[in-house]
Amino acid sequence: MDEKEIERLLEKFDQSSLKNFELAQDDFKLKFSKRDDEHVVVENSATPSSVNTDGSGHGQTISGQSDAQSAQSVSQNVAEIKAPLVGVVYFAPSPDKPAYKKQGDHVEKGDVVCVIEAMKMINEVKSDVTGTISNILVEDGSMVEYDQPIFQVTKE
């Protein structure tokens, strides 16, 4: 399977209502997944923690005070803009152009806030909230994971 076929599959999967897709051919295996935010538990590998599931599929993270304090510091008025796919994040359309949005900038729902390069394709990341960018959580040019928070936005 070549790169163009994988890109085509990824594009079709992204546009579909499928949540999971897996393909195996000989020794090649490809898996796509759209995780549901309600059932995702994120663990910080630097801080040991354990996860309990209460039977409803919702996970609870049990760890030290640092997780509890960080959860309290993120109020109901703050939303996160998350990476829709795995790739390298760039805050400007090119190195010689200004950044789409900086910390302190106002952002409208639907505004492009950054791009993610994956498999030589550039994908725009758009805001799903209106507000002010209060925090940038990753560095320009760094690798981001699926569903990783990139920006924190104070809602208006």
N, C-alpha and C positions, 0 to 999 in steps of 0.2 A: 504494500500500500504506500503510495507516494504522498508527498506533502500536500499537493492540491486536493487529492481525495480526502485527506484528513480535514483540511480546511473546509471543504464542501460539507462533510458530515457534521462538523462542529457548527457551521452556520445553520444547517437544517435542524440540528438538535436544539440550538438556541431559539429558533423560531417556533419549535413545536411545543406541545403541552406535556411532553414526556419529562419525567423527573430523573430517570436513570436510563443509560444506554451502555451496553457492553458488547464488544465485538472481539472474537478470537479467530485468528487464521494461523495455522501452524504454530510457530513460536512467537507470533505477534499478538499482543493483547492491548485493546484500547477500551477505556472506560470513561464515560462522561456522567456527571451527576449534578443535579440542581438541588441543593439542600434546602429544606424548609427551615426558616429562621427559628420557629418555635421549638424545634427538636434538636438544635445544635448546641453542643456544650464545648466551649473553647477552654483548653487548659494551657496555662503558661508553663513551658517546659523548664523554665528557670526556678519556678516555685512549685514544690511538690504539693499535689492535691489529689483527692480521691473524688470519684463521682458516684452518687447514689441515684438510682432511678426509682421513682415512687410508684411504678406500675402504669402510669398514664403516658409514659414515653417522654415526660419532661425530666430533664436531668437537673440535679442540684449539685453545685460544686461546694465541697467542704475543704477549707484550707485555713491559713492563718489570717490575721487581721488585715493584712495588706489588700487582699481581695475584697473584704467587706468595706474597707475604707474607700477603695477606688469605685466600688459600686454605688456608695452613697454620694460620692463627689459628682457622679454623672447624674444630673437631675432629669426630671421628666421633660424639661424644656430643651434638652440637648439631643439631637439626632446624629446618627453616623452615616456617612456616605461610604459604602463598602465596595470592594473590588468585585465586579461581576464575573471575573475569570482570572486565571493564573497568568502572570506575565510581568513585564518590566513597566513601571509607572513613570510617566513623564508629565511634568506640570506645565510645559509649554509646547506649542506645536512644532517648534524646532529650536535648536540652541540659540539662534540669533533673534528669536521673537520673545516678547514678554510672556510671563506666566498667564494661564487662563484665569486663575484666582489665587490670591495670597491670603494669609491670615489677616483677619479684620475686614476683608472684602464682603460686600453684600452679594448674596446668591439667590437667584429666583429658581423656582421649580422648573426643570428642563434645561438649565444652563449647563454647558460643558465645563467641568471643573478640572479635568485632566484626561490623559489618554493612557491606554495600556497596550503595549506591543506584545503580541502573542503569535508565534509562528509567522513572523514577518508581516503580520497584519496589524494595523493600528485601529484600536477600538476606542471610541469616545465614551467617557464616563460622565453621566449627567446627574445633576442633583435631583433628588426626589422630594426635597423640602425647600421652603423659602426661609431665609434667615441670614445670619452672619457667620462666616467661617471663624470659629473660635480656636481651633487647634488643627495642625497638620501632623498626622501620626506616623508618616513614613517619609523617607528621604527621596528626593528626585533621582531617578535612575535605579532605584532599588527594586528587587523582586518582591511581588506581592502574591499572596495565596488567595484562592477563591474565598469570598465573603470576609476578607480581612478589612477592618476599618481603615480608611485612608484619611478622612476628614471628620471633625466634629463640628456640627453646625448648631448654633443657638437659634432656636425657632423664633419667628416673629408673629 
